[in-house]
Amino acid sequence: MIKELGDLMKLMGNRGKIQEEMQKFQASVGQITAEASSGAGYVTVKVNGRFEVLAVRISDEGMKLNDREMLEDLIAAATNQAVNKVREMLAAESAKMAAGLGLPPGLLGGGFPGLG
């Protein structure tokens, strides 16, 4: 309990720097991107750090399948993989930011949408 109180006091003392770093981080979130494929490359999806889908590509081979349900499943799978990659990247970046501020790594993890 005493250690957590010390961490809280440290956090309060660094409030201005933390706010500045949070603003920088939020501004850079849109620049973070991840891509994932499914179905042996039939479908590729690109997602950014705001969890926005930037691109969906279906290969010529995927189009030749002529199977709507399979393509829908492949799009969902690739999207979920890309979202998970972005989530991991955001968690790593927030851990770096916390370390740079001298805070425990998990302290900032819950502050970003989708991280948990």
N, C-alpha and C positions, 0 to 999 in steps of 0.2 A: 504494500500500500504506500509506503514512504517513497519507493522508487517511482511509482506512478504519479505521486504528488510532485516529485522533482521534475518528471517529464512534463507535467502540466505547466509548472512554473516556467520551464524552459520554453515551452510553446508560447506562453503569454509574452515572454520577453522578446521573442522573435516574430511577433505578429505582423509587423510591417514587411519584413523580408518574406515571410510566408505568403502574404497576400500578393506580393510582387511576383514570387515564383509561381504561384497558382495562376496568375494572369498570363504569364509567359507560357505555362503548360497548356492552358486552355486555348491560347492562340495557336499553339503548335499541333493541337490534336487533329485538326483537319489535314495536316501534312502526313500524318501517320497512315500508312496504307498496308493492306495485306491482301494476298491473292490466294485462292485455293481452287483446286480442280477436283472433279469427280468423274466416275465412269471412264477411267483410263484417259482422261483429258477431253472427253466429249464436251464437258461443260466447265468453264472457268469463270469465277466471280471475284470481283475486286471490291473491297470495302474500306472506308476510311475510319479514322479514330472517332468520328461522330456516329459511327454505325450506319452510315449512309452507303447504299450500294452504288458504286461508281460505274461499274461495267459488268455485263453478262455476255460471255461469248460462248456460242455453240459451234463446235467444229463441223466441218462438212460431213464427217463420218456420223456425228451425232444427229445431224439433220436427216441423213439417209436411213436412220433407224425407223423413222416414221411411226414412233411410239410416244404419243403425247404424255401418258402417265409416267413412263420411264424418264423422259426429259424433265418433267415437273419434279420428280424425286431427285434427279441428279442436280437440278438447280437448287433445291432446298438443301441437299447435302453439302454442296460447294459453298453455299452462302453461310451455313452454320459453321463450317470449317474456317472460313475467312473471318467471321465474327469472333470465333474463339482465338484465332491468331492475334487479332487486334486487341482483344481483351488482355491477352498475355503481354503484348507490347506495352499497353497502357499501365499495367501493373508494374512492369519492370521500370518504366519511366518514372512512375510515382515513387517507387522504392529508391531510385537514384536521387530524386528530388528530396525525399525525406532524409536520406543519408547526407546530402549536401547541406541540409539545414541542421544536421546533428540530431535528428529525431529518430525514434525507433522506426524501422522499416514498415511495420504494419499500421502505423498511426494515420497515414494519409490514404491508405488503400480503399477505405469505404467511402471516400469523399467524391468519387467519380462515378458517373452513371455506368451501370453494367459491371462494375467491379465488386467483388464481394468475398 
